[in-house]
Amino acid sequence: MTTNVLCMTTSAPVPAASAPGVTEPADRSVTDRLVESNRAYAAKFADPGMDARPVLHVAVVACMDARLDLHAALGLELGDCHTIRNAGGVVTDDTIRSLTISQRALGTRTVILIHHTGCGLESLTEDFRHELEDEVGQRPAWAVEAFRDVDQDVRQSMQRVRTNPFLPHKDDVRGFVFDVHTGLLREIDPTS
């Protein structure tokens, strides 16, 4: 059996101990550290008085890759947009579900699709599903949505949005590739 392993690196430091010189217990998990950070956040939290409708009426569909800080990269603030993320940032049935709710129930009108350079889906194939089936005895119902050409996959995602009957707002759908080395977006022409 062939196993696909994705190796990704990051320059982000591992969260430090709670205080200098304090040794963390060996059984302290990442989740424990995140929950502790949330307590500190909540202690300073002030309800911004917003509802679920994005101020900019935009939904951003992007890859879940940890190197993409979408709010910083796009100059967004809390409450500006809906953010829908998945492996590859591809438009799947669940993405359409989220976009449909975003548009029909919460007032978004613009869709921005963001893939990125060096995506892990470029190194996978649908064989990944077969390997999972061999390992666990059941094939996943979902497709891997692997791709070789990131530009073409952005075009495919734009087309899936523009042709979906559940989405009423399809006039302002644009796709981009985020360069993980420069931080720049490159717009993809949907007709190329």
C-alpha positions as CSV (number, residue, x, y, z in Angstrom):
1,M,0.0,0.0,0.0
2,T,1.3,3.5,-0.9
3,T,1.0,6.2,1.7
4,N,0.8,9.8,0.7
5,V,2.4,12.0,3.4
6,L,2.2,15.8,3.3
7,C,5.1,17.6,4.8
8,M,4.6,21.2,5.4
9,T,6.7,23.6,7.3
10,T,5.9,26.8,9.0
11,S,7.9,29.6,10.5
12,A,5.4,30.1,13.3
13,P,6.9,29.4,16.7
14,V,5.4,26.8,19.0
15,P,3.5,28.6,21.7
16,A,5.6,29.3,24.8
17,A,4.9,28.2,28.3
18,S,2.5,30.4,30.3
19,A,5.3,32.3,32.2
20,P,9.1,32.5,31.8
21,G,10.8,29.8,33.8
22,V,7.6,27.8,34.3
23,T,7.8,24.2,33.0
24,E,4.6,22.9,31.4
25,P,3.3,19.6,32.6
26,A,4.2,16.7,30.2
27,D,0.5,15.9,29.7
28,R,-0.5,19.5,28.7
29,S,-1.8,19.4,25.1
30,V,-2.0,22.0,22.4
31,T,-5.8,22.1,23.0
32,D,-5.1,22.9,26.7
33,R,-2.9,25.8,25.7
34,L,-5.5,27.1,23.2
35,V,-8.3,26.9,25.8
36,E,-6.1,28.8,28.3
37,S,-5.5,31.5,25.6
38,N,-9.2,31.7,25.1
39,R,-9.7,32.4,28.8
40,A,-7.3,35.3,28.5
41,Y,-9.0,36.5,25.4
42,A,-12.5,36.3,27.0
43,A,-11.3,38.2,30.0
44,K,-10.7,41.2,27.8
45,F,-13.5,40.6,25.3
46,A,-16.1,43.2,24.7
47,D,-19.2,42.3,22.7
48,P,-18.8,44.2,19.4
49,G,-22.6,44.3,19.0
50,M,-22.5,42.7,15.5
51,D,-24.9,40.3,13.9
52,A,-23.9,37.5,11.5
53,R,-24.3,39.6,8.4
54,P,-20.9,40.5,7.0
55,V,-20.4,44.3,6.8
56,L,-18.8,44.0,3.3
57,H,-21.3,41.5,2.0
58,V,-18.5,39.2,0.9
59,A,-17.8,35.5,1.3
60,V,-14.2,34.3,1.0
61,V,-13.5,30.7,0.1
62,A,-9.9,29.7,0.7
63,C,-7.6,26.8,1.5
64,M,-7.2,25.8,5.1
65,D,-3.4,26.0,4.8
66,A,-2.0,27.5,8.0
67,R,0.3,29.9,6.0
68,L,-2.8,31.9,4.9
69,D,-3.7,34.7,7.3
70,L,-6.7,35.8,5.2
71,H,-7.8,38.7,7.4
72,A,-4.3,40.2,7.4
73,A,-3.7,39.5,3.7
74,L,-6.9,41.1,2.6
75,G,-7.1,43.9,5.2
76,L,-10.2,42.5,6.8
77,E,-11.5,43.2,10.3
78,L,-13.8,41.2,12.5
79,G,-17.3,41.2,11.0
80,D,-16.3,42.1,7.4
81,C,-16.8,38.7,5.7
82,H,-17.7,35.1,5.9
83,T,-14.7,32.8,5.6
84,I,-15.2,29.3,4.3
85,R,-12.1,27.2,4.4
86,N,-11.3,23.6,3.3
87,A,-8.5,21.6,1.9
88,G,-7.5,23.3,-1.3
89,G,-10.2,26.0,-1.1
90,V,-12.1,24.1,-3.7
91,V,-15.8,24.6,-4.3
92,T,-17.5,21.4,-3.0
93,D,-21.1,20.6,-2.2
94,D,-20.5,21.7,1.4
95,T,-18.9,25.0,0.1
96,I,-22.0,25.6,-2.0
97,R,-24.1,24.9,1.1
98,S,-22.2,27.5,3.1
99,L,-22.3,30.0,0.2
100,T,-26.0,29.5,-0.3
101,I,-26.7,30.2,3.4
102,S,-24.3,33.2,3.3
103,Q,-26.1,34.7,0.3
104,R,-29.7,33.8,0.9
105,A,-29.9,34.2,4.7
106,L,-27.1,36.6,5.5
107,G,-26.8,39.0,2.6
108,T,-23.5,38.4,0.9
109,R,-23.3,39.3,-2.8
110,T,-19.6,38.9,-3.6
111,V,-17.5,35.7,-3.7
112,I,-13.7,35.6,-3.6
113,L,-12.0,32.3,-4.2
114,I,-8.4,31.9,-3.0
115,H,-6.1,29.0,-3.7
116,H,-2.3,29.2,-3.1
117,T,1.1,28.2,-4.4
118,G,2.5,25.0,-2.9
119,C,-0.8,23.4,-2.0
120,G,-0.8,19.9,-0.6
121,L,-3.6,18.9,-2.9
122,E,-1.1,19.2,-5.8
123,S,0.7,16.1,-4.4
124,L,-2.3,13.9,-3.8
125,T,-4.5,11.8,-6.1
126,E,-7.8,10.1,-5.8
127,D,-5.7,7.1,-4.8
128,F,-5.8,8.6,-1.3
129,R,-9.5,7.5,-1.0
130,H,-8.6,4.0,-2.1
131,E,-5.8,3.9,0.5
132,L,-8.2,5.0,3.2
133,E,-10.6,2.3,2.1
134,D,-7.9,-0.3,2.3
135,E,-7.0,0.9,5.8
136,V,-10.4,1.4,7.4
137,G,-12.6,-0.8,5.3
138,Q,-14.8,2.0,4.0
139,R,-14.3,4.4,1.1
140,P,-15.0,8.1,2.0
141,A,-18.1,9.5,0.2
142,W,-16.1,12.7,-0.6
143,A,-13.7,13.3,-3.4
144,V,-10.1,14.4,-2.7
145,E,-10.4,17.2,-5.3
146,A,-6.7,16.9,-6.0
147,F,-5.3,19.0,-8.8
148,R,-2.1,19.6,-10.8
149,D,-2.8,23.1,-12.1
150,V,-3.8,25.6,-9.5
151,D,-4.9,28.2,-12.0
152,Q,-7.2,25.7,-13.7
153,D,-8.6,24.6,-10.4
154,V,-9.5,28.2,-9.5
155,R,-11.3,28.5,-12.9
156,Q,-13.2,25.3,-12.1
157,S,-14.2,26.6,-8.7
158,M,-15.3,29.9,-10.2
159,Q,-17.4,28.0,-12.8
160,R,-19.0,25.9,-10.0
161,V,-20.1,29.0,-8.2
162,R,-21.3,30.8,-11.4
163,T,-23.4,27.8,-12.6
164,N,-25.0,26.8,-9.3
165,P,-28.7,27.3,-9.2
166,F,-28.9,27.8,-5.5
167,L,-26.7,30.9,-5.5
168,P,-28.6,34.1,-6.6
169,H,-25.5,36.4,-6.7
170,K,-23.0,35.3,-9.3
171,D,-22.0,38.6,-11.0
172,D,-19.1,39.3,-8.6
173,V,-17.2,36.1,-8.4
174,R,-13.4,36.4,-8.7
175,G,-10.6,33.9,-8.2
176,F,-7.0,34.4,-7.0
177,V,-3.8,32.4,-6.3
178,F,-2.0,33.6,-3.1
179,D,1.8,33.3,-3.3
180,V,3.0,31.9,0.0
181,H,6.5,33.3,-0.5
182,T,5.5,36.9,-1.4
183,G,2.1,37.3,0.2
184,L,0.7,38.7,-3.1
185,L,-2.6,37.7,-4.8
186,R,-2.6,36.9,-8.5
187,E,-6.0,37.2,-10.2
188,I,-7.0,34.3,-12.4
189,D,-8.8,35.1,-15.7
190,P,-11.9,32.8,-15.8
191,T,-11.7,32.5,-19.6
192,S,-8.1,31.5,-20.1
